[in-house]
Amino acid sequence: MILAFAHPCLVVDDVELAREFYEKMFGFHVISNEGWSDNPVVDGAIGSENSRSRGYMLAGHNCYLEMFEFEAPQQTAPHPASLGQPRTWNSPYFLLCRRLPD
């Protein structure tokens, strides 16, 4: 049973650009550095091998926002802009983190 949504998580092309955007436009601020490397548990959860990322947890007025940039594996899918999709500020992928009972 899902009790609540904890925070959204964005996977972005450029985590520094995304952080700057949310700080300047919405007043978010960094509360922790995030990321992983060589973590079999995370690799199993996301269906990858040897993944590596860096990111931030941001706090806003009444919410949190997590964002990551994958450093490995190398992305193989075409960028949405190459498929004729309009380029947004950073073309994020979206993930909702949810709170579950113990």
mmCIF file of the C-alpha atoms, coordinates in Angstrom:
data_MODEL
# 
_entry.id   MODEL 
# 
loop_
_atom_site.group_PDB 
_atom_site.id 
_atom_site.type_symbol 
_atom_site.label_atom_id 
_atom_site.label_alt_id 
_atom_site.label_comp_id 
_atom_site.label_asym_id 
_atom_site.label_entity_id 
_atom_site.label_seq_id 
_atom_site.pdbx_PDB_ins_code 
_atom_site.Cartn_x 
_atom_site.Cartn_y 
_atom_site.Cartn_z 
_atom_site.occupancy 
_atom_site.B_iso_or_equiv 
_atom_site.pdbx_formal_charge 
_atom_site.auth_seq_id 
_atom_site.auth_comp_id 
_atom_site.auth_asym_id 
_atom_site.auth_atom_id 
_atom_site.pdbx_PDB_model_num 
ATOM 1   C CA . MET A 1 1   ? 0.000  0.000  0.000   1.00 0.00 ? 1   MET A CA 1 
ATOM 2   C CA . ILE A 1 2   ? 1.363  3.426  -0.942  1.00 0.00 ? 2   ILE A CA 1 
ATOM 3   C CA . LEU A 1 3   ? 1.009  5.871  1.955   1.00 0.00 ? 3   LEU A CA 1 
ATOM 4   C CA . ALA A 1 4   ? 2.223  9.023  0.204   1.00 0.00 ? 4   ALA A CA 1 
ATOM 5   C CA . PHE A 1 5   ? 4.514  10.330 -2.494  1.00 0.00 ? 5   PHE A CA 1 
ATOM 6   C CA . ALA A 1 6   ? 7.786  11.394 -0.880  1.00 0.00 ? 6   ALA A CA 1 
ATOM 7   C CA . HIS A 1 7   ? 9.308  13.464 -3.697  1.00 0.00 ? 7   HIS A CA 1 
ATOM 8   C CA . PRO A 1 8   ? 9.799  13.475 -7.475  1.00 0.00 ? 8   PRO A CA 1 
ATOM 9   C CA . CYS A 1 9   ? 13.143 12.433 -8.921  1.00 0.00 ? 9   CYS A CA 1 
ATOM 10  C CA . LEU A 1 10  ? 14.398 13.749 -12.256 1.00 0.00 ? 10  LEU A CA 1 
ATOM 11  C CA . VAL A 1 11  ? 17.042 12.088 -14.417 1.00 0.00 ? 11  VAL A CA 1 
ATOM 12  C CA . VAL A 1 12  ? 18.644 14.932 -16.378 1.00 0.00 ? 12  VAL A CA 1 
ATOM 13  C CA . ASP A 1 13  ? 21.336 15.436 -19.021 1.00 0.00 ? 13  ASP A CA 1 
ATOM 14  C CA . ASP A 1 14  ? 23.175 18.106 -17.011 1.00 0.00 ? 14  ASP A CA 1 
ATOM 15  C CA . VAL A 1 15  ? 22.660 18.034 -13.239 1.00 0.00 ? 15  VAL A CA 1 
ATOM 16  C CA . GLU A 1 16  ? 24.403 21.381 -12.682 1.00 0.00 ? 16  GLU A CA 1 
ATOM 17  C CA . LEU A 1 17  ? 22.165 23.141 -15.201 1.00 0.00 ? 17  LEU A CA 1 
ATOM 18  C CA . ALA A 1 18  ? 19.082 21.535 -13.651 1.00 0.00 ? 18  ALA A CA 1 
ATOM 19  C CA . ARG A 1 19  ? 20.157 22.503 -10.112 1.00 0.00 ? 19  ARG A CA 1 
ATOM 20  C CA . GLU A 1 20  ? 20.735 26.110 -11.194 1.00 0.00 ? 20  GLU A CA 1 
ATOM 21  C CA . PHE A 1 21  ? 17.341 26.236 -12.895 1.00 0.00 ? 21  PHE A CA 1 
ATOM 22  C CA . TYR A 1 22  ? 15.422 25.067 -9.804  1.00 0.00 ? 22  TYR A CA 1 
ATOM 23  C CA . GLU A 1 23  ? 17.436 27.326 -7.501  1.00 0.00 ? 23  GLU A CA 1 
ATOM 24  C CA . LYS A 1 24  ? 16.918 30.453 -9.606  1.00 0.00 ? 24  LYS A CA 1 
ATOM 25  C CA . MET A 1 25  ? 13.348 29.841 -10.802 1.00 0.00 ? 25  MET A CA 1 
ATOM 26  C CA . PHE A 1 26  ? 11.752 28.260 -7.734  1.00 0.00 ? 26  PHE A CA 1 
ATOM 27  C CA . GLY A 1 27  ? 14.035 29.025 -4.784  1.00 0.00 ? 27  GLY A CA 1 
ATOM 28  C CA . PHE A 1 28  ? 15.143 25.442 -4.120  1.00 0.00 ? 28  PHE A CA 1 
ATOM 29  C CA . HIS A 1 29  ? 18.415 24.873 -2.249  1.00 0.00 ? 29  HIS A CA 1 
ATOM 30  C CA . VAL A 1 30  ? 20.745 21.874 -2.009  1.00 0.00 ? 30  VAL A CA 1 
ATOM 31  C CA . ILE A 1 31  ? 20.411 19.852 1.199   1.00 0.00 ? 31  ILE A CA 1 
ATOM 32  C CA . SER A 1 32  ? 22.606 16.900 0.172   1.00 0.00 ? 32  SER A CA 1 
ATOM 33  C CA . ASN A 1 33  ? 24.786 15.525 -2.575  1.00 0.00 ? 33  ASN A CA 1 
ATOM 34  C CA . GLU A 1 34  ? 23.497 12.265 -4.018  1.00 0.00 ? 34  GLU A CA 1 
ATOM 35  C CA . GLY A 1 35  ? 24.854 9.551  -6.245  1.00 0.00 ? 35  GLY A CA 1 
ATOM 36  C CA . TRP A 1 36  ? 26.303 6.066  -6.400  1.00 0.00 ? 36  TRP A CA 1 
ATOM 37  C CA . SER A 1 37  ? 29.030 4.014  -8.015  1.00 0.00 ? 37  SER A CA 1 
ATOM 38  C CA . ASP A 1 38  ? 29.757 0.275  -8.026  1.00 0.00 ? 38  ASP A CA 1 
ATOM 39  C CA . ASN A 1 39  ? 26.558 -0.556 -6.125  1.00 0.00 ? 39  ASN A CA 1 
ATOM 40  C CA . PRO A 1 40  ? 25.053 -3.962 -7.046  1.00 0.00 ? 40  PRO A CA 1 
ATOM 41  C CA . VAL A 1 41  ? 21.844 -3.203 -5.114  1.00 0.00 ? 41  VAL A CA 1 
ATOM 42  C CA . VAL A 1 42  ? 21.166 -0.061 -7.149  1.00 0.00 ? 42  VAL A CA 1 
ATOM 43  C CA . ASP A 1 43  ? 22.204 -1.799 -10.382 1.00 0.00 ? 43  ASP A CA 1 
ATOM 44  C CA . GLY A 1 44  ? 19.697 -4.567 -9.645  1.00 0.00 ? 44  GLY A CA 1 
ATOM 45  C CA . ALA A 1 45  ? 16.932 -2.075 -8.880  1.00 0.00 ? 45  ALA A CA 1 
ATOM 46  C CA . ILE A 1 46  ? 17.416 -0.133 -12.115 1.00 0.00 ? 46  ILE A CA 1 
ATOM 47  C CA . GLY A 1 47  ? 18.307 -3.122 -14.304 1.00 0.00 ? 47  GLY A CA 1 
ATOM 48  C CA . SER A 1 48  ? 21.812 -1.999 -15.181 1.00 0.00 ? 48  SER A CA 1 
ATOM 49  C CA . GLU A 1 49  ? 25.426 -2.981 -14.579 1.00 0.00 ? 49  GLU A CA 1 
ATOM 50  C CA . ASN A 1 50  ? 28.260 -0.779 -13.321 1.00 0.00 ? 50  ASN A CA 1 
ATOM 51  C CA . SER A 1 51  ? 26.014 2.295  -13.170 1.00 0.00 ? 51  SER A CA 1 
ATOM 52  C CA . ARG A 1 52  ? 27.331 5.551  -11.774 1.00 0.00 ? 52  ARG A CA 1 
ATOM 53  C CA . SER A 1 53  ? 25.528 8.818  -11.112 1.00 0.00 ? 53  SER A CA 1 
ATOM 54  C CA . ARG A 1 54  ? 25.774 12.109 -9.303  1.00 0.00 ? 54  ARG A CA 1 
ATOM 55  C CA . GLY A 1 55  ? 23.034 14.402 -8.172  1.00 0.00 ? 55  GLY A CA 1 
ATOM 56  C CA . TYR A 1 56  ? 21.365 16.464 -5.496  1.00 0.00 ? 56  TYR A CA 1 
ATOM 57  C CA . MET A 1 57  ? 18.477 16.470 -3.076  1.00 0.00 ? 57  MET A CA 1 
ATOM 58  C CA . LEU A 1 58  ? 16.898 19.933 -3.103  1.00 0.00 ? 58  LEU A CA 1 
ATOM 59  C CA . ALA A 1 59  ? 14.475 21.497 -0.652  1.00 0.00 ? 59  ALA A CA 1 
ATOM 60  C CA . GLY A 1 60  ? 11.812 23.954 -1.721  1.00 0.00 ? 60  GLY A CA 1 
ATOM 61  C CA . HIS A 1 61  ? 9.226  25.916 0.217   1.00 0.00 ? 61  HIS A CA 1 
ATOM 62  C CA . ASN A 1 62  ? 7.152  22.847 1.128   1.00 0.00 ? 62  ASN A CA 1 
ATOM 63  C CA . CYS A 1 63  ? 8.601  19.996 -0.940  1.00 0.00 ? 63  CYS A CA 1 
ATOM 64  C CA . TYR A 1 64  ? 11.732 18.127 -1.965  1.00 0.00 ? 64  TYR A CA 1 
ATOM 65  C CA . LEU A 1 65  ? 13.170 17.379 -5.390  1.00 0.00 ? 65  LEU A CA 1 
ATOM 66  C CA . GLU A 1 66  ? 15.837 14.813 -6.223  1.00 0.00 ? 66  GLU A CA 1 
ATOM 67  C CA . MET A 1 67  ? 17.817 14.851 -9.455  1.00 0.00 ? 67  MET A CA 1 
ATOM 68  C CA . PHE A 1 68  ? 20.485 12.652 -11.019 1.00 0.00 ? 68  PHE A CA 1 
ATOM 69  C CA . GLU A 1 69  ? 22.779 12.674 -14.017 1.00 0.00 ? 69  GLU A CA 1 
ATOM 70  C CA . PHE A 1 70  ? 23.964 9.226  -15.100 1.00 0.00 ? 70  PHE A CA 1 
ATOM 71  C CA . GLU A 1 71  ? 27.708 9.090  -15.738 1.00 0.00 ? 71  GLU A CA 1 
ATOM 72  C CA . ALA A 1 72  ? 27.595 5.365  -16.632 1.00 0.00 ? 72  ALA A CA 1 
ATOM 73  C CA . PRO A 1 73  ? 26.480 3.465  -18.542 1.00 0.00 ? 73  PRO A CA 1 
ATOM 74  C CA . GLN A 1 74  ? 26.802 5.572  -21.647 1.00 0.00 ? 74  GLN A CA 1 
ATOM 75  C CA . GLN A 1 75  ? 23.371 6.482  -22.989 1.00 0.00 ? 75  GLN A CA 1 
ATOM 76  C CA . THR A 1 76  ? 22.523 4.691  -26.234 1.00 0.00 ? 76  THR A CA 1 
ATOM 77  C CA . ALA A 1 77  ? 19.019 5.975  -26.951 1.00 0.00 ? 77  ALA A CA 1 
ATOM 78  C CA . PRO A 1 78  ? 18.673 9.006  -29.203 1.00 0.00 ? 78  PRO A CA 1 
ATOM 79  C CA . HIS A 1 79  ? 18.108 12.328 -27.487 1.00 0.00 ? 79  HIS A CA 1 
ATOM 80  C CA . PRO A 1 80  ? 14.459 13.490 -27.764 1.00 0.00 ? 80  PRO A CA 1 
ATOM 81  C CA . ALA A 1 81  ? 15.594 16.598 -29.700 1.00 0.00 ? 81  ALA A CA 1 
ATOM 82  C CA . SER A 1 82  ? 16.935 14.355 -32.480 1.00 0.00 ? 82  SER A CA 1 
ATOM 83  C CA . LEU A 1 83  ? 13.460 12.818 -32.836 1.00 0.00 ? 83  LEU A CA 1 
ATOM 84  C CA . GLY A 1 84  ? 11.825 16.153 -33.568 1.00 0.00 ? 84  GLY A CA 1 
ATOM 85  C CA . GLN A 1 85  ? 10.710 16.753 -29.985 1.00 0.00 ? 85  GLN A CA 1 
ATOM 86  C CA . PRO A 1 86  ? 10.971 20.364 -28.818 1.00 0.00 ? 86  PRO A CA 1 
ATOM 87  C CA . ARG A 1 87  ? 13.975 20.940 -26.554 1.00 0.00 ? 87  ARG A CA 1 
ATOM 88  C CA . THR A 1 88  ? 12.908 21.826 -23.045 1.00 0.00 ? 88  THR A CA 1 
ATOM 89  C CA . TRP A 1 89  ? 15.287 23.354 -20.499 1.00 0.00 ? 89  TRP A CA 1 
ATOM 90  C CA . ASN A 1 90  ? 16.845 19.920 -19.872 1.00 0.00 ? 90  ASN A CA 1 
ATOM 91  C CA . SER A 1 91  ? 14.482 17.209 -21.179 1.00 0.00 ? 91  SER A CA 1 
ATOM 92  C CA . PRO A 1 92  ? 14.172 15.329 -17.856 1.00 0.00 ? 92  PRO A CA 1 
ATOM 93  C CA . TYR A 1 93  ? 12.880 11.834 -17.330 1.00 0.00 ? 93  TYR A CA 1 
ATOM 94  C CA . PHE A 1 94  ? 10.514 11.599 -14.384 1.00 0.00 ? 94  PHE A CA 1 
ATOM 95  C CA . LEU A 1 95  ? 10.360 9.179  -11.473 1.00 0.00 ? 95  LEU A CA 1 
ATOM 96  C CA . LEU A 1 96  ? 8.073  9.370  -8.423  1.00 0.00 ? 96  LEU A CA 1 
ATOM 97  C CA . CYS A 1 97  ? 9.461  8.123  -5.126  1.00 0.00 ? 97  CYS A CA 1 
ATOM 98  C CA . ARG A 1 98  ? 6.781  6.901  -2.782  1.00 0.00 ? 98  ARG A CA 1 
ATOM 99  C CA . ARG A 1 99  ? 6.530  6.177  0.928   1.00 0.00 ? 99  ARG A CA 1 
ATOM 100 C CA . LEU A 1 100 ? 5.592  2.607  1.870   1.00 0.00 ? 100 LEU A CA 1 
ATOM 101 C CA . PRO A 1 101 ? 4.838  1.122  5.285   1.00 0.00 ? 101 PRO A CA 1 
ATOM 102 C CA . ASP A 1 102 ? 7.622  -0.909 6.939   1.00 0.00 ? 102 ASP A CA 1 
# 
